[in-house]
Amino acid sequence: MKSVTNDPNITGFVMVEQMKSIDYQARKIKFIGKASDEALDTVLSILDACIY
C-alpha cells in the first residue's frame, strides 16, 4: 500500500473496486489535500480495469 499524499498527517486509502456516488453535502466532506500523481495514475488504472 502506498501513501495517498506526501503529507504524513493524512492517512487512508482509496477503495477503487467499491465505487459509488457520494453526497458530499450530506457527509460534510471537506478538502484536505491532493493525491499524488502516482496515486491518481494507479487509481485510474484500476478503475479502467473495473469498468472495461
PyMOL CGO cylinders between C-alpha atoms (Angstrom):
from pymol import cmd
from pymol.cgo import CYLINDER

trace = [
    CYLINDER, 0.00, 0.00, 0.00, 1.28, 3.43, -0.91, 0.3, 1, 1, 1, 1, 1, 1,
    CYLINDER, 1.28, 3.43, -0.91, 0.54, 6.76, 0.67, 0.3, 1, 1, 1, 1, 1, 1,
    CYLINDER, 0.54, 6.76, 0.67, -2.25, 8.75, -0.94, 0.3, 1, 1, 1, 1, 1, 1,
    CYLINDER, -2.25, 8.75, -0.94, -0.41, 12.04, -0.40, 0.3, 1, 1, 1, 1, 1, 1,
    CYLINDER, -0.41, 12.04, -0.40, 3.04, 13.20, 0.61, 0.3, 1, 1, 1, 1, 1, 1,
    CYLINDER, 3.04, 13.20, 0.61, 1.56, 14.71, 3.78, 0.3, 1, 1, 1, 1, 1, 1,
    CYLINDER, 1.56, 14.71, 3.78, 2.36, 12.46, 6.76, 0.3, 1, 1, 1, 1, 1, 1,
    CYLINDER, 2.36, 12.46, 6.76, -0.66, 13.88, 8.63, 0.3, 1, 1, 1, 1, 1, 1,
    CYLINDER, -0.66, 13.88, 8.63, -3.09, 12.41, 6.08, 0.3, 1, 1, 1, 1, 1, 1,
    CYLINDER, -3.09, 12.41, 6.08, -3.65, 8.67, 6.20, 0.3, 1, 1, 1, 1, 1, 1,
    CYLINDER, -3.65, 8.67, 6.20, -6.03, 6.40, 4.38, 0.3, 1, 1, 1, 1, 1, 1,
    CYLINDER, -6.03, 6.40, 4.38, -6.54, 4.51, 1.19, 0.3, 1, 1, 1, 1, 1, 1,
    CYLINDER, -6.54, 4.51, 1.19, -8.69, 4.51, -1.93, 0.3, 1, 1, 1, 1, 1, 1,
    CYLINDER, -8.69, 4.51, -1.93, -11.14, 1.64, -2.37, 0.3, 1, 1, 1, 1, 1, 1,
    CYLINDER, -11.14, 1.64, -2.37, -11.43, 1.83, -6.16, 0.3, 1, 1, 1, 1, 1, 1,
    CYLINDER, -11.43, 1.83, -6.16, -13.19, -1.51, -6.53, 0.3, 1, 1, 1, 1, 1, 1,
    CYLINDER, -13.19, -1.51, -6.53, -16.06, -0.27, -4.33, 0.3, 1, 1, 1, 1, 1, 1,
    CYLINDER, -16.06, -0.27, -4.33, -17.05, 2.83, -6.26, 0.3, 1, 1, 1, 1, 1, 1,
    CYLINDER, -17.05, 2.83, -6.26, -20.31, 4.58, -5.54, 0.3, 1, 1, 1, 1, 1, 1,
    CYLINDER, -20.31, 4.58, -5.54, -21.62, 8.07, -5.72, 0.3, 1, 1, 1, 1, 1, 1,
    CYLINDER, -21.62, 8.07, -5.72, -21.20, 10.20, -2.63, 0.3, 1, 1, 1, 1, 1, 1,
    CYLINDER, -21.20, 10.20, -2.63, -23.39, 13.04, -1.42, 0.3, 1, 1, 1, 1, 1, 1,
    CYLINDER, -23.39, 13.04, -1.42, -20.67, 15.46, -0.37, 0.3, 1, 1, 1, 1, 1, 1,
    CYLINDER, -20.67, 15.46, -0.37, -23.07, 17.78, 1.45, 0.3, 1, 1, 1, 1, 1, 1,
    CYLINDER, -23.07, 17.78, 1.45, -24.80, 15.03, 3.43, 0.3, 1, 1, 1, 1, 1, 1,
    CYLINDER, -24.80, 15.03, 3.43, -21.45, 13.58, 4.54, 0.3, 1, 1, 1, 1, 1, 1,
    CYLINDER, -21.45, 13.58, 4.54, -19.99, 17.05, 5.20, 0.3, 1, 1, 1, 1, 1, 1,
    CYLINDER, -19.99, 17.05, 5.20, -16.85, 16.21, 3.26, 0.3, 1, 1, 1, 1, 1, 1,
    CYLINDER, -16.85, 16.21, 3.26, -14.05, 18.74, 3.34, 0.3, 1, 1, 1, 1, 1, 1,
    CYLINDER, -14.05, 18.74, 3.34, -10.99, 19.11, 1.14, 0.3, 1, 1, 1, 1, 1, 1,
    CYLINDER, -10.99, 19.11, 1.14, -7.81, 18.16, 2.99, 0.3, 1, 1, 1, 1, 1, 1,
    CYLINDER, -7.81, 18.16, 2.99, -5.25, 17.68, 0.23, 0.3, 1, 1, 1, 1, 1, 1,
    CYLINDER, -5.25, 17.68, 0.23, -4.45, 16.38, -3.22, 0.3, 1, 1, 1, 1, 1, 1,
    CYLINDER, -4.45, 16.38, -3.22, -3.46, 12.85, -4.13, 0.3, 1, 1, 1, 1, 1, 1,
    CYLINDER, -3.46, 12.85, -4.13, -0.04, 12.42, -5.65, 0.3, 1, 1, 1, 1, 1, 1,
    CYLINDER, -0.04, 12.42, -5.65, 0.18, 11.96, -9.43, 0.3, 1, 1, 1, 1, 1, 1,
    CYLINDER, 0.18, 11.96, -9.43, 1.42, 8.41, -8.87, 0.3, 1, 1, 1, 1, 1, 1,
    CYLINDER, 1.42, 8.41, -8.87, -1.53, 7.55, -6.62, 0.3, 1, 1, 1, 1, 1, 1,
    CYLINDER, -1.53, 7.55, -6.62, -4.00, 9.06, -9.08, 0.3, 1, 1, 1, 1, 1, 1,
    CYLINDER, -4.00, 9.06, -9.08, -2.48, 7.12, -12.00, 0.3, 1, 1, 1, 1, 1, 1,
    CYLINDER, -2.48, 7.12, -12.00, -2.77, 3.89, -10.01, 0.3, 1, 1, 1, 1, 1, 1,
    CYLINDER, -2.77, 3.89, -10.01, -6.39, 4.57, -9.07, 0.3, 1, 1, 1, 1, 1, 1,
    CYLINDER, -6.39, 4.57, -9.07, -7.38, 5.44, -12.63, 0.3, 1, 1, 1, 1, 1, 1,
    CYLINDER, -7.38, 5.44, -12.63, -5.66, 2.31, -13.95, 0.3, 1, 1, 1, 1, 1, 1,
    CYLINDER, -5.66, 2.31, -13.95, -7.59, 0.07, -11.54, 0.3, 1, 1, 1, 1, 1, 1,
    CYLINDER, -7.59, 0.07, -11.54, -10.84, 1.93, -12.26, 0.3, 1, 1, 1, 1, 1, 1,
    CYLINDER, -10.84, 1.93, -12.26, -10.32, 1.46, -16.00, 0.3, 1, 1, 1, 1, 1, 1,
    CYLINDER, -10.32, 1.46, -16.00, -9.89, -2.30, -15.46, 0.3, 1, 1, 1, 1, 1, 1,
    CYLINDER, -9.89, -2.30, -15.46, -13.07, -2.44, -13.34, 0.3, 1, 1, 1, 1, 1, 1,
    CYLINDER, -13.07, -2.44, -13.34, -15.20, -0.59, -15.90, 0.3, 1, 1, 1, 1, 1, 1,
    CYLINDER, -15.20, -0.59, -15.90, -13.91, -2.23, -19.06, 0.3, 1, 1, 1, 1, 1, 1,
]
cmd.load_cgo(trace, "trace")
